[in-house]
Amino acid sequence: MAKTQKADPAVNQVAEVVIASLKDAGQQQAKNNSMLETITRFVMDKAPTLGDATVDRKVNAQIPDKDTQAELKAGYMLHYGANIKKPRYFIVTANDKQYVEQVSFEEMMKHEKLEKRQLTVDGVMAMTQAELNRLKDEEPSWLSLVQELKTSFNQYASNRFGDLIKKAIELRTPADEKRQRGKTKTFVEWEELHIEAILTKAKTVRNKSVVDDTLDYDLVLRKVKAYRDAE
């Protein structure tokens, strides 16, 4: 079975950010927030449902257009590949087919007679299912490296979409509504909120393609009506 040997120097570290002081840290944080607001407003122009609190917070609901999602993800990939998980370089030994990591592209190219491999986020994300299936059968050790990078990037992209959604909802929420949300709810308000949550959950489960046999939607409605009528 092929094995992977890592290069000695540390690789794939996030680009260093120089922070001179707490004051400087605060300034950089504020700049980043202002930039995120500007970016979010731009994306909201392209994706009208972004930040709509009445729709599901999942990416496919907030940004339903697949092309818009793909363009954003391509941008995330550029930063990720350049600053977070940079390309990794390997040679494949002739006899035992081990993947030996090299410290640089130049070092890899010195091995003229050996097979060479590059592991990049854009490369692994472009792989077809047929290619992944072949690796599963023929090169499981390389597949492990591929899947690790794919999983890492997908989580990173999911987090960045989450940043956009959170900021968009914040930008769409009127100041008076934010203040109202901050107030402590009375018991009656809390009670009604949870009743509505039960009804919403029941509707969601009822509309799913996979049937949930534990849900009796009519029974839920009767229970809610009986509870409200008892007031």
N, C-alpha and C positions, 0 to 999 in steps of 0.2 A: 504494500500500500504506500502510495506517495505521501511524503511528509513535507511540512513547511518549516523552513528555518528563517527566523527573522534577522534582519540586519541589526548590527549593534547600536548605532546611533538612534536617539529618539526620533520618531517620525510622527507625522500627522498631528502635530500640536496646533492648537488654535493660534492664529496670528496674535502676537503680543500687543497689548494695549498699554501704553505708558501713562500712568496716573501719578501726578506729582504730589497730590495732597487730597484731603477730603473735600476741600473747596473745588479743586479741579475735578474730582469724581462727580460732585454735584452738578457742575457745569456740563460735563460730558453726558451725564444722565439726562439733563434737561434738553440738550441738543438732540439726543437720540429720540426723546419723546416728541419733540417738535417735528423731527423728520418723519417719524412714524405717522403722525397726524396727517402730514402732507401726502405721504404715500397712500395712506388709507383713503383719503378723500379722492385721490386720483383713481384708485381701484373701484371705489363706490360709483364713480361716473360710468365705469365700464360694466359693473355688476350691480344693477339697481337694487337687488334683494340683499346685498351685503349690509349687515347691521340691522336688518329688519327683525325686531324682537318677536314678531308674531310667527315667524317660521322657525323650523328646527335649526339648532346651532351647528349641525353637521355641515361639512364643507359642501357636499353635493346639494344641500338646500340653500345655503347662503350664496354659493357661487355655482349655479346649476349649469352654466355654459362650460362644456368640457375644454374648448379651445382656450378660454380665459384661465381655467385651472392649469392647463398645460403650459401656458406662457409664464405664469407665475412660478410654477414648479421648475421650469427651465432656468429661471433667474436664481431660484434657491440653489439649484444644482451648480451654477457657475461659482457662487460664493463658497458653497460647501467643498467643491473640488479644489478650489484655490487656497482655502484658508483653514478648513477643518479636517478633512481627510484627503490629503494630497495624494497624487499618484504613487503607487508602490511598484517596484521593479524586481523581477525575479529571473533567475536562470533555472532551467530544468536539467538536472544531472542526467547524463546519458545512460548510466547503468541502472540505478534504482529509482529514477524518476522523482527525485525530491525537488521541491520548490525552494530554492535558496534565495532569500531576499538580498538585494543589493542596495547600497546606500544612495545610489544615484543612477540616472539614465546612462551617464558616461561609463560608470563602472560596469553596468550590465552589458554595454556594447563591446566591452573589452573581450568578452567571451565569444569569440567569433564562431566557434564550432558548435555551440550549445543553443538549444531552443530558448527563446526569451519570451517573457510574459510581462504585461503591464496590467495592473489592477487599478482602474479608474472608475469614479462614480458614474460618469456618462457612459462608459463602456458596459458596466454591469446593468444599468437601467435600460440599455438598448437591447439586451439579450432577449431572444425569443424563448417561448416555452420549449420549443424543440431543442434549442441549445442547452437549456437547463436540464432537460431530460437526458441528453447525451452525457452531460457532466455527471449526473447522478449515477449513471451506469458505468462510466469509464474513468471519471476523475473526481471522486467524492471529496477529496481533500481540497481541490480547487473550488469545487462547488461550495464548500463550507466558507471559504473566504469571500466568494461572491455573495452568498446569502447574508453573511454578516454585514457587508457593506450596504447591500440593498435595504436591509432592515434598519440599519442606522440612519440612512438617508431618509427613508420613508417616515421615520419618527421625527426627524428634524423638520422635514417639510410639513408634517402634520402640526407641529408646534408653531411654525411660522404662519400657517393658515389660521391657527387659533389666535395668534397675536392680532392678525388683521380683523378677525370677527369680533374679538373683545373690544378693540379700539373703535371699530365701526359702530357697535352698539352703544358705546360710550358717547360717541359723537352725535348719534341720533337721539339720545335721551335728553329731553328738555331739562333745564336746571331745576324747575319746580318739581318735576317728577322725581329727580334724584333726591331732592330734599324730602319728598313724601316717603320715598323708599327707606330713608334713614330713620323715620319715626318708628317707635315701638308700636306694633299692631295690638289692637284690643283683641280679646279672646274671640269675639264674634267675627272680626276680620280674619283672624287666624283660622277659625273654623271654616269659613266660606272658602278661603284660599285652598284648604285641603280637600274640601268637597269638590271644588272645580278640578283639582289635580287628579282626583279619582276618576271623574268623568272623562277628562282628557286622556288619561292612561287607558281607560276602557275603550274609548274610540280608537286609539292608536292600535291596541292589540286586536280589536275587531277587524281593522282594515289591513292587517298584515297578511301577506300571501301564505304564511305558514299558520295553520290553525292552532290556537291554544285552547285545548279542551277544558281548561280550568275556568275559562271566562264564560259567564252567563250574562250577556249584556243587558237583557231585559230585567234580570234579577237585580243588577246593579242600579238600574234606573228606578226600580220599585223601592229599593232600600234608601236611595237618596231622597225620593219623594216622601217616603214615610218619615224619614228623619226631619226633613224640613217642615212637614205638616204637623209634627209634634210640638213645634214652637208655640 
